[in-house]
């Protein structure tokens, strides 16, 4: 059996923990000596002894530097990092730690952000990767924010309805002692929230019915339905901090996992000289060194540019797409109009038409209009007037601020004996995203989530409502019936990049200086994903009691990729994390199911997607298990990448990773051997080298073609080459700027093999200045006078840069 796959599902919010003092904080302290992963320890006994010695040294150090009453130690980090987390009060403690011997750095704890299905068929798993692999036997471990004591994971449910096949029950219970300590709260209420949802997406069983509110929404499966799940508790449902996440990852890698799936990220770009050097990024770098693939949600800050919350090249960052499945609901009016909306709700009874009444027309008159129209309480309604009618309620700003909910609208309709409800949009809000529109409802209801339909309903209602001279409604002649909103339709034209999915370019630091790293890396389904839900969850009161939930976010996209990575790991157990990422990227789809280029949702518009929207494209599992060529990266090369990051000195690198920069270092971050090419500042020209490895089962001849970004000429050598099995080969790209673009432009390099392998490499370039401009500047450095510049670079070209040629 191959080693364990772990799905770390850390789902958090922004609420501060209660503390005994306003100036008490949690600090993560990194020490000089090497952690376990950097040592050549042969036996588990040696590793255990070394770990225990490190923990004791942490305790001795703290007692020698700080008073016992001034701190509370939370964790010792021993496997991937050498350090600890403490809860301490006062600036004096921070000063003493930073100036103590053997301390590398001290980091204040930071909040982490929650980055919150027919997807197996949509991704082609049922006809491709599953038959090829016969299912996955990789074990899945999940770290959740809450796990109730004694939870029976055998009874959990999974993606699109599938139950989790978990033979690691002892592992789940073993990790009960790993609780989030940075919150400084006792574990009084331990409930699973989205842990089930994301774990089951990765590894739920195959073909299990999705039944909620007594309705079967279909049959579903996880990405790796034969996988096993172990659970690591890391956070509470109300929030969490980086120190807790680092402890969970440290424990998981020590336990021998292969894949980490992180549906979390920081609340913003970390402070300091580089985003790549914050504690969590370093922890994940050492996890990669240990052979663990790290998959992380890219964030939910889209469609704004540079909204990425997953930064480093050793992390596989996942964007979210919309699938071709939609749940539409509608209401048919008595005049024959058919208004389209949404709402996972049953139809009105018997297919007959029911009278319509606005909430304000069937309530007591001494109640504030806004409170009545939002239908958040049954108390104001006059039962004799409302019973058996369809009630018109209004989606207002209270719903946006979560002071009101669609769940409560449905509950109110049920309490007052209404035939159902129709929710219209307040004109002041417009057709924005409707919160709670994917809740499964027990009563007939439809959400008219656009102003056109809402206005049409009100016009029909007002023209068919009889009113007294005082304006009071005395006759309700408008009628309607609500259709079934629980039946899915499939357009066949997905995927589309979801509007909320965070966008590139990646950044080096909090100053938002662009990085030579492509983010996101890959895209997977993340919108309206059916998956398991714990009935007694306190995570969302509106889904409480359900065994399945329909959720959206890059949190939902991430376990899709983690599960598919498990399938690849099963097929190729010796592949490195970088090789698995390369396989997923180079085989990704850049066209939708109809063959048209993939589109991205923007602000009220669709536009062709770029690599900053979807990375290399939409994941294709069937092709990813047989990519032909891979681009591999090792730990030493990641260190060389860090040495090329602008603004980071050699001492910072040595302190962060334990080794210094080599004498012969790489000049550019773009030299890292990734399955993409990103140049954030092209001045003149740049040479980029990529090394490919033939992982196919036969010799293969490849032909290289390039689609050049605007403003760039690209020369590739060789253009044709043959590779034997397991052989490696360098491919050289010379990027030459032709003119400034003032924006990123995109292209690709495609390697087509004669064994039907197609390897696609996205290219993103920002041209800061062209070859001609660079030549002018170089000639001026040599002392050539302005009067001779036009002769050197050509009169026409110099005219284009006249201001430079004429500058004294």
N, C-alpha and C positions, 0 to 999 in steps of 0.2 A: 504493500500500500504506500502511495506517495505521501509526502509530508502534509501537514495540516494547512488548510486555507482558512484565513480569518477574515471576518467581515466586521470591522470596527464601526459601530453605528452610534455616533455621539451626537445627540440632538439637543440643542441648548437654546436659551433665550437670553435676554439682556437684563434680567432682574438682578440687582445686587444682593449678595448674601447678607444675612444679619451678622453684625460684628459687635463685640463688646466695646469697641472704641472707634471713633471716626477716623483716626489716623493709623489704625492697625491694618497691615497689608500682608499679602503673601509674596514671598520672594523665592525665585529659583536661583540657586547658587551652583555654578559649575566649577569643578576642581581640576587640578593638574593631572593626576595620575590617570592611566588608561582605564576605560571600562572593560567589561568582560569581552565584548565583541572584538576589541583590539588586541587581545592577548591570545597566545597560542597555548590554550589549555586543552589537554587531550581528553580528560575524563569529566563526567558530570560531577564527580566528587571534588575535583580540582576547581571547577567553576563555582560550585556551591561554597567552597571554602574561601575563594577569592571574593565572592559576593558578600559573604558574612564579614570578612575582614574590612572591606570597603565601608559597609554599614557601620561597623564599630569605629572606624576612623572618622566618619562623619560625626558620630556622637561625641567622640573625644575632642574633635576640632571645635564643635559648638560649645562644649563646656569650657574649653580653654579661652574662648574669645568672648562669649556672651554670658550674662547671668542667667541662671535657670529660669527665673521668673519672667524674663524678657522675651521669651519665644516659645513656640510650640512646633516641634518638628512634625511635618506631615508625611513626607516620603523620603526615601533614599533611592536615587536613580543609580543603577549599577550595571545594567546590561549594555545599553547603547550609549549612555552618557554617564560620566562620573560626577554626581552632584546630589543635591537634596533640595527639598522645598520646605520652607519654614513660614510660620505665621508669627509676625513680630510687630511691635509697636515702637514708633519713634525713628527719627532721622539718625539718631546716634547709632542704632543697630545697623542701619544701612551703611553708614560711614565706616564702622568697624569691620564689617564684612568685606567691603571693597578694598580695604587697606590691609587685610589679613594675608599672611603668607600662604602660598599654594592655591589661592583663589584666582581663577581665570576671569570670571565675570559674574555679575549679579544682575538678574532681570526681574523687574516687577511683573507679577502675574497679570495676564490680560484675559479679557472675556473672549469667548468663542461664539460664533454665530451659526445658528441652524440654517442649513441650506436646503430648507424645505419649501385591467391592463391587457388583450390578445397579443402582447408584445412578442412572445416566442414565434408565433406565425409571422408577425410583421417583420421580424429580423431574419426569418428564414431558417430558424433553428430546427423546426420539425422536419424539414425536408433536406437539411444540410448537415450541420455539425452534430446533431444528436445521432442520426443513423450512422455517421462516420465514426463516432466515438463510442456508441452504445451506452450513453449516459456517463455521468461523472461520479467517481468515487472519492473525490477530494473532500476533505472535511472542512466545514465552515465554522468559524468561531465569531460570535457577535458580541460587541461591547455595547451595552444599552445604558440609557440614563437611569433606568429603574428596573429592577428585577425582583419580584416578590419572593420571599423566602419559600423554598420548596416548590417553585414553579415546575409544572410538568411540561417540559418542552415537547414531549411526544404528542401533545394535544394542540400544539400551536398550528396555525394555518399560514399559507404562503401565497406568493404572487398569483394574482388572478384566481385565487381560490385554493391553491395547492397547499397541502399540509407539509410542515417541515419534517423531514426525515432526519432525526438527530439522535445518533448513538453516543453522543458525548455528554450525556446527562451528568455524569460524574464530573466532567470538566466544568459544566455550567455551575454546579453547586460548589465546586472547588474555588471558583473565583468570587464567591459571595463576599469574601473579606476585602476585596478591592472596591472600596466605596469612595465616592468623591469627598476628599477631605478639605479642599481649599475653601469650601462653603462654610466650614466650621459649624455645621449643624448635625444633630444626631439623625440616624436613619429611621425616622418615625414612620414614614409612609413610602413604601417602595412599590411602585407600579410601573409596568411596562408601557411606554408610549409608542413612538414610531419604530422602536427596535424591531418588533415583529414585522412591521411593514417593509423595512429595508432588508432585513435578513431573509424574509421569504421571497423577495424579489430576486435575490441572488441565488437562492438554493431551495426554493419550494418544490414540492413534488409535482408530478405531471398529471394533468387532466382531472383536477378536483373542482367540483362545482362551487361557484361563488354565489352564496345564498345570503341575502340580507333582507330584513323586513319581509320574510317569507316569499321572496322572489328570487328566481335563479337568473343571474345576469350572464351566465355562460360558464365555460370551463377554462381552467388556467394552469400555468406552470411557472416555476422559477427558471432562471437561465441555466443552472446546473442542477437538475432535479434530483440527481443521486447524491448530491453533496451532503455533508454532515455539518452541524452547527454547534459551536460552543459559544458561551456568552461571557463577556467581560463587563462588569458594571463599572461605569466611569462617571456618570453625571446624574443629577436630579432633573426632574422635568422642568423645574423653574429656572434652571440656568447652570452654567459651568464655566470652568476656567482652564487655561492652558496647562497648569501644573497637574491637574487631574488627568488630562488627555495624555500628557507625556508619561505619566505613571502607567496608564492603561496600555499604551503602545510598548513601553519597556517590558511589561509583563508578558504581553502577547508574543513579542519576538523571542523572549527568553523561552517561551513554551514551544517554539519551533514552528510558528506559522509560516505560510508562504505568501499570503496576500492580505493587505490591509485595505478596507474600504471605508473611507472617511467622508461622511455626509456632513462635514463641518468645515469651518474656516474661521480665521480671525475677523473681528468686526471691521477692520480696515488694514491698510498697508502697515506693517510693523515699523516702528521707529528704528533709528540706527543707520549705519553706513550702507547696509544692504538688506533687502527683504529675505535674501537667501541665507542669512546668518542668524535669524531668530531661533529660539530654542527648539520649537517644534520642527522647523525646516531641517535643523541639524539632526534632530532625533530621527527624522524620516530618511535623511541621507545615510545614517548609520544602519537603519533598517534595510535600506537598499544594499549596503555593503554586505549585510548578512544574508542577502539573497531574497529579500522580501519585496514583492511588488506593492507599491503604494498607489492606490486609486483614490482620488479626492474630487469632491464637487467643486466646480469652478466658481460658484457663487450665484446669487439671485439678484444681481445689481443691474441687469440689462434693461433696455438696450444701450445704456450709456457706455462709451468707450473707456478702456482702462479700468473696468470695474472688477477685474480679476481678483479673487481671493485665494488662489492656488498658484504659487509663484515658480517653484524650482523645477529645473529640467529633469530631476530624478523622480518627480511625481507625475503620474498620468492624470491630467486634469480633464474633467468631463463636463461637457455642455449638454443642455437638455433640448429635446425636440418634441414637437407635437406629432402624434401618430395619425393615421388616416381614420381612426375610430372617433365618432362623434355621437353624443347623446343630445338629440334635439327633442324639444317638446313643442306643443302648439295648442292653440285654442281656436275653436270654430265659433264664430259669432252667429247670432240669429239672422243677420242680414247676408250670410254666406261668406263673409270675410274670413280668411284663414291667417292668423297671426303666429309667426314663428318665435319661439323662445327657448328656454331651457328648463331643466328641473327633472331630477330622477324620481318621478312620482307616478302613482297609478292613475288611470283615467277616471273620470266621473262615472258614476254607476249607470249601467244600462244603456249607454249611448244616447241618452235623452238630453234635452236642453234644460238648463236650470236658470232661474232669474239671477241677474247680477245686481249687486248693491255695493256702493262705495262705503268704506268703513265709517266715514264721517256721517253718512246718511242713516246708519242703523245703530248709532251710539247715543248715549246721554249727551245733552248739549252743553253741559257745564265743564267739559273736559278740554284741556289744551289740544288744539287741532293736531299738532305734530305727534303727540303721544297716541292719539287715536289712529291716525293714518298709517303709522308704522306697525299697527296690530301686535303690540308687544304685551298686551294684557287682555284677558277676557272680561275683566270687570266692567268696563264702560259699555259693553254691547248689550243691546236690548234683545233678549233671547227670542221673543215672539216675532221680531222683525227679521232677525238674521238667520233663523233656522231654515235649512234647505236651500240657501242661496250661495252663490259664488261671491266671495268678498274681495273687493279691490283694495289692496294695501299699497303703500308707497315705499320704495327703497330710497332712503334719505341719507344724509351725512352721518346719522347715528349708526347706520350699518357699517360705514367706512371706518368709524372709530371703535367699532365692536361694542357700542352701547346697545345695539339692537342686533338681532340675528334672524336669518330665514328659518332656522330651527324653531324659534319662538313663534314666528308667524304661523307655521304649520301646527304647533301645539295649541295656539289660540283658536285656529279654525276648528280643530278637533273638539276643544272644550265647549265652544259655543254652538256646536251642531251644524256648522256650515257645510255645504256640499263640497267646498274646496276653496282655494284662494287664487287670485291673479295678482302678481306683484309687478307694479309699474315703476318706471324710473323717474325720480325727481329731475325736472329740467335743469336744475342747477348743477347736477352731477354729470349729466350726459351719459354716453355709452361707455363708461369705464368698466374695468373688470369687476365682476360681481362677487363679493365675498360670500362663500358658503353655497355657491351655485352647484357644487358637486355633492352636496349632502344627499343621502338616500332618504326619501320621505315616505311616511305611511299614509298620508292623506293626499287627495288630488291637488295638484298645484302646478302653476307655470310661471316662470320668470320672464317677463318681456324685457330682455336686456338690451333694447335699443329704443331710441326716442320715437322712431317712426311707428313701431308697433304700439308703444305706450300711448302716443297721441291718437292713433286710430281707435284704440279701445275707448279712450275718454270721449272722443267725439261721438262714437256710437252710443255710449252710455248716456251722455248728457242729452242727446236728441231723443232718447227713448225713456227718459225719466220724467214723471209728472210731478210738478212742485206746486206748493201753495203760494199765496201771495208773499208770504214771509220767506220763501225759499226752501221750505222744508219738503223733503221728498215724501210723496204720498202714494206714488204708484211706480212700480218697477217693471217696465215692459221689455227692457233689454235682456236677452238670454244668451247663453253660451254653453258649450261643453268642452271639457279638457281631454285631450287625447293622452295616450300612454307615452310617458317620457323615458321609459326604462329600456326601450329597444334601441340597440346601437345600429348605426349606419357606417358604411366603410367607403371612403371616397377613392382609395387607390392612388392618391396623389401626394401622400406624405413621403418623407418627413419634411417638416418646416422648423427652422430654429425658433424656439419659444422666445417671446419678447422679454421675459424675465431673466433668461440665461445670460450670465455675465459675459462681457466682450473683452477682447484684447484691444491694444497690444499689452503684453506683460510689462511690468515695471521693475526697475532695480531697487527702488527705495521709496520712502514716503514723499519725496519730491516729485514722484511720478515720472522720473527719467526712464525712457523706454529701454527695454532689455533685448538682447539678441536671442530671445527664447520665444518659441511659438506657444501661445496659450489662447484658447484651450487646445488640447491635443486630439480629442475625439468626441463624438456626439452620440447620445443614446436616448431612447424614449424617456421623458420625464413628466409629461403632462397627463393628468387624469389616469393615474396608474392604480389599478386594483391590486390590493395586497392585504395581508393579514393584519388584524387589529385585535388587541386584547380587550375583551368585553368590559373588564373592570378598570380600564385605563382612566386616569385622571388628566391625561394630556389634552383631551378635547371633550368637553362635556357634551357636545352635540353629537358625538359619535359613540358615546358611552353605551355599552350593551351590545354593540355590533361586533361581529367577528371579521368583517372586511371593511376597508375604507378606500375611498377614491381620492388620492392626494396628488399634488403637483409640486415640482421643484427640481433643482439639480440634485437634491438629496435622493430623489427617486431615480434619476438617471444613473447615478454612480454605482449602485449595486448591480445594475444590468451589465456594466462593463466588468465589475469584479467577478460576477458569475461566469461571464464569457472567458475572462482570463483564467478562471479555474479549469475550464474545458481545454484551453490551450496548454495550461500547465500539465494536465493529465496526458495530453498527446505528446508533449515535449518536456519531460520533467527536468532535463538538464539546462533548459534555457534560462538565461538571466532575466531579471526584471526589465532591462532595457530592450532585450530581444522580443519579449512578449508585447511590450508597448509598440515597438516597431512593427510587429506583425499586424496589430490592430490598426495602426495608422496607415501603413502603405497599401492596405487592401480595402480601406474605407470607401464608401460610395459618395460621389459628389453630385450625383443626379438622383432625382426622386423615382418613385415606382413607375412613373409614366415616361421616364427617360429625360425629362427636362431638368435643368440645373436646380439644385436645392435653393429655396428661398429662405429669407430670414424676416421675422416680424420686427418691425421698427416702431417708431411712434406713429401709429395710425397709418402704416403703409407696409407693403411687402417689397423687398429688394433682393437681388441675387446675393446669396450668402458668400462670405469670404472666409479665409482661414482664421480670421479673428472672431468669427461667429461660431464656426463649427470645427475648428482645427483642421485635421486632415479629411474630415467628412463624417458621415454616419456609419457606425460600426457594422461590419459585415462578418458575422461569426464563421460562416462556412468557408470564406476565403481566408480568414485570419489564421485558421489552423494549418494552412498550407500556403505561406506567403511567398515562397521562392527564395527571396533574399531578406536579410535583416541587417539593421544598423545597430551594432552592439556598443555599449559603454561600460567601463568599469570604474571603480572607486577612484583610482589614480587620475583618470580623465576628468572626473567631477571636480577633484581638487584643482586640476589645471584650469578648469572653467572658472572656479572661484578666484583663482589668481589673476584672471583677466578681467574681473568685474571692476569697472571704474570706481574709484574712491575707496577701495578696500586694500589695505597694506598687508605686507607679508606677515607681520606679527599677529594681526587679526585672524588670518587664515590659520596660522600655527596654533593659536589659542583655541580656535573653533574646532578644528578637525584633528589636531595632534601631530600634524606633519606640516612642514613648510613648503613653499613654492619651489619647484625645480629651477636649476640654473638656466636651463633652456626651456623657457616657458612659452605657452601659446600667446599670440598677440591679441587675439579676439575671442570673445565668448562664442562667436559663430563657428569657431573651430571645433566645438564639441560635436561628436559623431552622432547626432540625432537624426531621426527620420523626417527632418524638415530643415529648411534654411531660412533664417531670419536675420536681416541686417538692418539695424535701427538707425544707422548713420553712415550711409555710403558716400564717401568722398573720393571721387575719381574712380578707383577700381579696388577690388578685393578678391583674393584667391581663397576659395573654400574647398576643402578636401573632405570627402566622405568615403569611408571604408565599408564595403558590403561583404557579407558572408553568405555563401550558397548553402541554405538549409534544406534544399529540395532533395529528392531521392535519386537524382540523375544529373549528369552534366547538362548544362543549358547555355545556349547562346542568347545574349541580350543585345537589343538595339535601343539606343538612348535618344529621346527627343525632348525638346524644351519649349515650353510656352513662356515667353519672356514677359516680366512685369513691364509696365509702361515706364519709359525712361532708362531702361537697362538693356544692354546687350550681354548675352551669356554665351560663353564658349565652353563646351564640355569635351573632355578627353578621358578615355577613349569614347568614341561614339558607337562602336560595336566591339563586343568582347565575349569570350567564352569562359565559363567557369566550371571547374569540376566540383564534385560534392565536397562540402566542408571547406572549400578554398575561399580565400579572401582577396579583395581587389580594391585598389583606390580609384576613386572617380574624382577628377579635378574640375572645378567650375571656376571660371574667371568672369566675375561680374564687373562690367564697365558701364559707368553712368554716361548717358547721352545728354540729359538735361535734368534740371531740378524738377521735382514733382510736388514738393510742399505737402505731400501726403504719402501714405503707404500705397504701393501698388503690388499686385499679386500675380504669380505665375505658378508653374509647376515643372518638375522634371519627371518624365515617365520612362521606365525601363521595361520594355516588352520582351519576354522570353519566348523561345520557340517551343516551350512546353506549356504554354498558355498562362504563365505567370505574368501579372501586370503589377509593377511596383511604382506607386505614385508618391512623389515627394513634393509637398507644398513649399512655395517660395514667397517670402514677404520682404519687401525692400523699401526703405525710405531714402530717397536720393537727396542728400544735403547739398552737394555740388557736383558738377559734371567734370569730365576729364579736361575740358578746355579751361574751366575755371581753375582747376587744380594746377594745370600747366602754367597759367598766368601767375598764380601765387608762387609756384616753385621758381619760375624765372626771375621774379622780383627778389626772391631770397638770394639768388645768385648775383644780384646787383645789376641786372640788365635794365637799362634806362627805359622809361615809358615810351620814348620815341621809337625804340626798336622792338617793343612788344608785339606790335601788329605784324611785323615781319616774321617773328618767331612763331606766332600761333595763327596767323592768317587774319587779314583785315576784317573779313566778315565776322569771324568768331570773336575777334577782339571788340568789334562794334557791339556785339551782344552783351559784352561785359565792359561797356565803355567807361562806367564809373570807376572800375578797378584799373583799367589801362591808363586813365588820366590822373589817377591819384598820385601825388608827389611821392 
